[in-house]
Amino acid sequence: MQHTHALVGDVGGTNARLALCELSSGTITLPKTYSGLEHPSLEAVIRLYLAEHQVLVSEACIAIACPVNGDWVAMTNHSWAFSIEQMQANLGLARLLVINDFTAVSMAVPVLGEDDKIQLGGGQAQPGKPVAIYGAGTGLGVAHLVQAAGQWLSLPGEGGHTDFAANTEEEDAVLQVMRGELGHVSAERFLSGPGLVNLYRGLVKSDGREPAELAPKDITERALAGSCLDCRRTLSLFCVLMGRFAGNLALNMGTFGGVYIAGGIVPRFQAFFLASGFRVAFEDKGRFKPYLKEIPVFLITHQGPGLLGAGAYLRQAMGIAL
């Protein structure tokens, strides 16, 4: 029996989001979020979803927040672990693909609509040219996308763990404080939720003062309310560093197909980000400023790029052109 829909999932350390993907169009329908803590396994959640919606599927693609190497998958920030082959057999699926969550986010890029993104400067995205995707959340995810033989290939990596490079005296001072606390300082140490706290601590301590005990949420809320100058400086510097990092990604791969920002943090202060020094920092590469000036950057505003990308990945694997 030929099914019109497939199951897609986006599984994080806290929640598992499941939905149906229409195979002909890629449209995502009936999304539902389950708390990972309330269910013994991912398989149990999938069974519950299929029963609740009374659907039968033969194909599935699950994006998951951990490395996927081989058949055995063990989540980094959760107790769930499983064999892909075993789960496929148990669920009676003809095909079960399990991919890294950031691979899924990157695969959403070719199927995003115009209303699913906001452009932050640069020219037109050039068809067929490499694309970079990065996102600050619990950590800093990075992936690249290239086209080859009519297929989109996601190139995952651990770009968030490259060395942090300072470019001003203020950044030098913050880096020095964090180097004293952490030893090696990667980009993720500043461009993530915990990174906001590190930036705040670095700024305050480099001024010879003691930082308050603040959570990432406190810093963004106080910055946006204008009630804390240190928090506002922190958020401004975060936006600038996001720009510098994006510029580095663009230089690495000549990403004239665009640089895309995903992740859970930036949408929380979208207006602030759009008005920040992000784009100036992106282009601030000395002699290569004219090179970067042409490269567009997009902020992904789609609510579920992981589900959308899991669907795109599966459809492409089935031979459907994106």
N, C-alpha and C positions, 0 to 999 in steps of 0.2 A: 504493500500500500504506500502510495506517494503522499507524504505529509506536506502541507503548505507552510507550516511553521517549524522553527527549531527552538530549543531552549537555550537561553544565554544567561550567564551569571557574572556578577562582579563581587568577589568575596574578599572582605578586608578582615582586619584583626577583631573588629567589633560586630560588624553586620554582614549579612549575606543578602545581596540584591539579586532577584531572579526576574526574568521577563521572557516574553516570546518574541522571536524575530521572524518577520514575514520574509521567506526566502527569495521571493521575486523582487521585492523592493528594498529590503533591509529595515523596514519600519519596525520600531520597537513598541510592543503593546503589553498591557497588563503587568506593569512592574510591581513588585512587592518586596518589601524589606523585612528580613527576619533577624532577630537578635541571635548571634552566634552562641551566646552563653546559655540560651534556653533549649538548645538542641544538641544531641549527642554526637552528630556527625553531619557532614555536608550531604551525604546520601539521604539522610533522614529529612533534611530540609527540602531537597529536590522532590522526594516522594510526596511530602506534604503539599508543596506548591502544585504539582501535577494533579493531585487528588482534589485540592481546593478549586482548581480551575477546570477540572474534568477534561484534560487534554491528553492526547497521545503524541509523542514526538519520537523520531528515530535518530535525530542529530542533536548534538549539544556542544556548546563551547563555553567553558568556564574560565574567567580571568581571576587570578588569585594573587594575593599580596605576599608572595614569597618566590624564591628561585624555583624554576621547574626544570630539573635535570633528570631525565629518565622517568621510570614508571612510578616511583614512590614520591609522594608529595607530602611534606611536613611543614605546616604553617609556622612562620617565625614568631608571630605574636598571638598564637592561639593553640589550643591543644589538638585541633583537628589534624589527622594524618590519614592518608589513604593510598591505595594502589589504583592508578587510572584504569588499568585493564580490568581489575576486579570490580570496580564501581560500574564500568561500562557493561560488564556481563550481568551484574546484579540488577541494573536498571533496564536491561534488554535493549540497549542502544546500538545502532549500526555504527555510529561514530561518536566518540567523545574526545574533544580536544581540550586540553588544559594548558593555559598560557599565562605568562606573567602579567600582572595587572597593568604595567606600563606599556607592554607590547600592545595590549588592547586599546589603551588610550591613544597610542600612536596610530593604530589602524583605523581609528575613528576619523582621522584628519581627511582622508580622501572622500569621505561620505558626509562631511559636515555641510549643512546648508548655510546660506548667507546670513541667516538670522541666528546662527549658532556660534558666531564669533564677532569680535570687534577688532578692527585694525588699528595698530599703534604705529603710524608712520611707515615710511618706505614706499616703494613703487608697487607694481603688480607682481603677484607671485608668478614665477615662470614655470610653465608646464614641463614635467619631466626632470626638473632639477631637484637635488636633495632637500629634505625637510628635517628640521630639528624640533623635538618636542621635549619640554621639561616642565616640572611641576613641583612646587613646594607644598608639602603636607607634613606628615609625621617625619618624613625624610625628604631628600631631594632626588626625584626620579628623572632620568634622562634616557632618551632613545632617539634614533635617527630613522628616517624613512627614505628609501630609494626605489626607483622603478627600474625593473629589468624584465625584458621579454613580456611586457604587458602585465606584469604582476607587481604588486606593492610588497616590498620586503622590509620588515621592521628589524633594525639592528639594535638590540638591547645592549646595555653596558652598565657600568657603575660610575658614570661621569660625575655624579654628585660627590664622589669621594676624591676628586682631583684636588690638588693643593689650592687653598684660598690665596688669591693674589690681591694685595692691597695696592691702591693707586693714588692715595692722598695721605696727608699727614694724619688726618683723623682716622682713616682706615688703618694706617700703620699702628697707631696708638691702641686701637681696639684689638688688632691682631696680636700685639705684644702681650696684652693682658690675657687673652685667651690661650696664647701659646704657653704662658706660665701655668695655666690651669689644666690644659689638655695635652700639651706636647704638640703632636701633629694637629694642624687645623685645616680641615677640608672645607670646601664650599658649603657642604651640608650643615656644618656647624653654625652657619649663619642663615642659610636659606632654607628654613624649615620652621615648624612650630617651636621646638626647643631652641632653634637658632635665633628666634626673636628675643628670647630670654638672654642668650649669650651676647647678642648685640647690645641689648640694654645694659647688661652688667659691664661689658667692655667699655661702653661710653661713659657710664657713671664712674667706674673705677679709674679710668684714665684721667678723669677730672679730679682724682684724689678724694672721692666721696664714697660712701657705702651704699650699694644698691638696696632697694626694698625687695622683699620676696614677692615677686609677681609672676603670674601664669601668663602664657601667650595671649589668652583672651583678655586679661586685665590690660596688657600693654596696648592692644589694638583699640579697646574701648576707651581708654584714657586719652590715647592719641587723637581719636576721632572726636571726642568730646572737647578736646583742647584743655583738659584739666591737668595735664602733666607734660611739661616741656621736654623732659628726658624721653618720655614715651613717644612724643611726636618726632623728636630727633631720630629715635630708633626706627620708627616706621618709614620715615623719609629715607634713611640710610638703607633700609631693607630694599626699598624700591630701586634705589641706585645700584645696589649690588646685584639685584635681579637683572638689571640692564647690562651691567658689565659681564655677568656670566653668560647671558644670551649672546652678547657680542663675541665672546670666546667660542661658543658653539657654532656660530655663523661662520667664523673664520676657519674653524677646523674642517668643515665639510663643504664650504661654499654654498650655503643653504639658500640659494635664490628661489627655491620653492616656498620659503617662509620659515619663520621660527614661531612655534605655537606654545603658549603658556597654559598649562593645565594645573591640577592640584587644588586642594581645598582651601588654601589660605587667601590668595589674592581676591577671589570673589567677595570675601567678607568686607573688603574696603575698596571696592572697584572704582568708585569716583575718585578717591584719594590717589589710587594707583595711576589712573589715567591722567591726573593733573601733576604727577610727580616728575622727578628728574630721570625717569626710566629711559626714555628714548635718547636723551642727550648722553647718558652713560653708555647706552648700547653702541652709539656711533663714536664714542671717545677712544679711538684706537690710533691716534697720531696720524701717520702717513696713510693709514688705511681707512680714514673716515669716509672718503668718497666711495669706497668699495661697499661699506656698510650702509651708507645712506640709501642705497637702492633696495636693500633687503627688507621685505615687510615682516612685521611681527603681529601676531594675532593672539588675542585673549579668548580662550574657549569659554563660551557662556552656556553651552549645552549642559543640561542637568545630569545626564548619564552617559558621558563619553566612553566609560568602561563597557557598558552594555552595548552601545552602538558599535564600538570597535570589535567586541567579541563576535558580534553578528557579521561584521565585515570580514573578519578573519576566517570565520567558518564558511561564509558564502564563497570567498575566493578559493578556499581549499576544496570546495565542491565544484569549482570550475565556472562559477558565475562571475562575470566581469563587474567590477565596482564602478 
